[in-house]
């Protein structure tokens, strides 16, 4: 294995790792967005429930 092969492999590992981090971040962002939307929906239901008690 030549030195350039090692460098190419290292660069590819960096690219792969970066891609994985981006994918995981996007998934986490989507989960966070969904959690906030769920919390807002719950809040809206509670407000409507309280309005009904008046």
N, C-alpha and C positions, 0 to 999 in steps of 0.2 A: 504494500500500500504506500503510495507516495504522499508527500506532505500536502500536496494540493487536494488529494482525495480526502485527507483528514480535515482540511479546512472546509471543503465542500460539505462534508458530513456535519461539521459543527454549525455551519451556516444553515443547513437544512433543519437541524435540531432547533435552532433559534427560531426559524420561521414556523415550524410546527408548534413550538411552545407558545409563540405569540398568537397563532391562530386559535389554539385551545383556550388561551386566556380571554381572547375576544369573544369566543363562543360562550364561555362560562359567564362572562360579564353580561352579555346580551340576555342570557337565560335568567340571571339574577335580576336584571333590570325589569324583565317581563314579570317575574314573580313579585317584585316589589310593587310594580304598577298594579297588578291584580290585587295585592293585599290592600293597597290604598283604595282602590275602587270598591272592594268588599266592605271596608270600614266606612266609606261614604254611604254605601247602600244601607248598612246597618244603622247609621246615624239618621238617615232619612226615614227609615222605618220607625225608629224610636220617636222622632219628632211627630210623625203622623199619628202614632199611638197616643202620644201625649195630647195632641190636638183633639183626638177622639174622646179623651177623658174630660174635656172641658164642659 
